[in-house]
Each structure stands twice: as C-alpha cells, then as structure tokens.
Amino acid sequence: MAFAPRYVTLYRSLELEGPNYLSHTLRYALPSVLTRFPILPLIIVSIWSRTWINWWCLIPIIIAIIWTWINPRIFPKPTSTNNWFSKAVFGERVWLNRQKIEIPKHHQPVINILNFISFVGLPFCIWGLIQLNIWPTLLGVTLVLLGKMWFLDRMVWLYEEMKDANSEYQSWLY
C-alpha cells in the first residue's frame, strides 16, 4: 500500500493513546453524527444555487464548513453509547486502529468496496454540479451517502465483534 505512511500519519492523533482519546471519540457520537448527515446535501444545494443567488451561494457553503468543524465540539458527551450511531463512530475508531489491534479479515474487502462506492459517486456529483444536471448530481450524492451509510453499518458490525476482544473497546459502551 503506497499511501500507508501518509495515511498512518494523518490519523496518528486518533490512535488509542492519551487521556483525551475517549472524550474526543465521544464528541463524535450521538447526537453529533445525526446532525452531520445534512452537510453534504446542504453544500450541494448551495453550489447548485449559484445560478439563482450568484456569489451569495458561498454563505451557506461557509456555514456548512463551519458547522462541520464546530458540530462535534458543541454537543456534550452522550448519556448512552448503546445505540447504532455511537457504535458506528466506535467502529470507525477501531478501523483506524487496525494497525495496532488486528481486525477480523472478513471486514477488509467489504470496507474497501464500500469506500470505493462512495468514491465513485464523487465524480458524478461534481460533474452534475458543474453542468447543473440533476441526474448525475443525484446519482453521485446517492452513491456517496449510500456508501457511507453502508460503511457505518459495517463499522457497527466491526465494533460489535471487536468490543468483546478488547477491554478498551468494551469500556466505550455505557
């Protein structure tokens, strides 16, 4: 894997180390994850609206970008993590930590396929937005969101399998 060193460096801050790791992870759990799903559709509608409101379309784009950054910081620690969304976030953390703690082999190819599905949707979405053509835009956003939701479902499965194998992972669930 040619990009592995950069990939590992990129996520080094998300490794299972340090006292702030769990609180950082919990910030991304429910309800924060629920309020991040509309970000991509908001950006798409904002870009599409450039024909109606010209440069004013940058305002909702900037708001969406700021919301992406501020979102996990404004929500408190969830009262319970025993829900699908929190487990999806935990599964992503388990996935990112796979270099240190091995994950079951049957997850790797499926996760790669799901990431590929999301990736394939991006060019359609971008092309549709450039051309102001609704069908490639809808196809693209559907592939991106479908791939992401299916990926999150796989992350729940991964977390469910790994929480019994690692006490640190188990401690995230309350």
N, C-alpha and C positions, 0 to 999 in steps of 0.2 A: 504494500500500500504506500504509494509515493507521497501522499499528503499526511501520513500519520504523525510525523513530528510536529507539524504546524497545528494539526487537529488536537493533539495532546496538549500543546502549549496553550491553545485557545481556551481549553476547558480546565486548565490547571487550577483556576480559582474555584472550580466546582467540585474538586475532589473531596473525598471524605476525610478531611483533615480540619482541625481547628475548632474552637468552641462555637463559632458563628455559623457553622455549616447547616445545622438543623434549623436554626431560626431563618437563615437565608432560604432554605428549601421550603419552609412552611409559608413564607410570604407569597410563594407562587401557587400555593394550594387554594382550595375553595375559599372564598368566592372569587378571588382574583382571576382564576382561569376562566370562569364564566364570562367575565366582563372583557376578556381579551379576544374572544371569538369575533365580535363585530368589527375589529380593527381592519382586517383586510377588505371586507365589503365597503367599509367607510372610505378607505383610501381609493378603492376602485370607483365608487360613485363620485368622489371628489375629483379624480382625474377625468372621468367622463364629463363632469360638469364644466370643464374648461370651455366648452363651446357656448355655454349659457352665461357663465359669470366671469369668463376670461381669467385674469391673474388672481382674482379673488378665490379661485379654487385652491390656492395654496394655503389658505387659512384652515380649512378642515383637514388638509393633509398634515399641516404642522401640529394641529390639535391631536390628531391620531398618533403622530410620532411622540409627542409629549406624553400622551396617555399611555403609550406602550412603556415608556420609561417610568412614569410615576405610579402606574397601576399597582405593581406588587408592593410598593412602598407605603401606600395609604391604607391597605387592609390589614387588620390585626391578625394575629395567629388564629387559625380556625378553632372553633370549640371542639370539633371532632375531625379526625382524618380518616375515619372509617367510611369513606364514600368513594365513588368511582373517580371523580376528578382529582382528589388528593392522591389516590393510588396511581393515577396516570402520571402525575408530577413525580412521585417517588420512583416509579418505573423508569422515567427519563433519567433520574439521578443514578439509578442502578446501571442503566445502559451506559452512561458517561463514565462510570467507574469500572467498566468491564475489563480494563487493562490490569487492574489490581485484584478484582474478585471476578473470577470466570463465571460467565453466564451459560445456561444450557445452550448447546449448539443448534437446536432446532429453531431458536429465535432469530439468529443472524440472517439467514437468507430472506425470511419474511420481512424483517425490518428493513433490509436493503431494498426490497421490492416496493414496500410502502413509501419509503423516501423517494424512490425513483418515480412513483406515480405522482407524488406532489411536485417533484422537479419537472416532470413532463408537462404539467399544467401551466407552469410559469410562462413559457414562450407563447402559448395560445392566449393567455390573459394579456400579456404585454402587447402582442400583435393586435389583438382585438381593441385594446385601448388606444393604440396609435392610429388604427384605421377607423375607430369608432364603429366597430362591427360587433353587434351584441352577441352573436353565436360563438365566435371564438373566445370572447370575454367570458361568457357563461360557462363554456366548456372548460376553460382554464381555471376559473375560480372553483368550479365543481371538482375538478381533479385535485387541486391544491387542498381544498377543505376535506374532501373525501379521504384523500391520502393521509392527511393529518389526523382526522378522527379515527381512522382505522389504525394508524400508528399509535395513537393514545390508548386505544383499546388493547393493542398488543403490549403496551407498557404496563397496563393494569395486570395483564396475564403474567408478564415478566416479574413484576413486583410480588404478585401472589406466590409465584414459585420460589422467589429468592428470599422472601421475608423469613421463611422457616429455616433457611440455611445460614442466616447471618443475624446475630443478635442486634447489631447496629440497625439493620433494616427493620427488624421487628419492632425496635423501640420507637420508630417513627409513627407507628399506628397507635392511636389512642381514641 
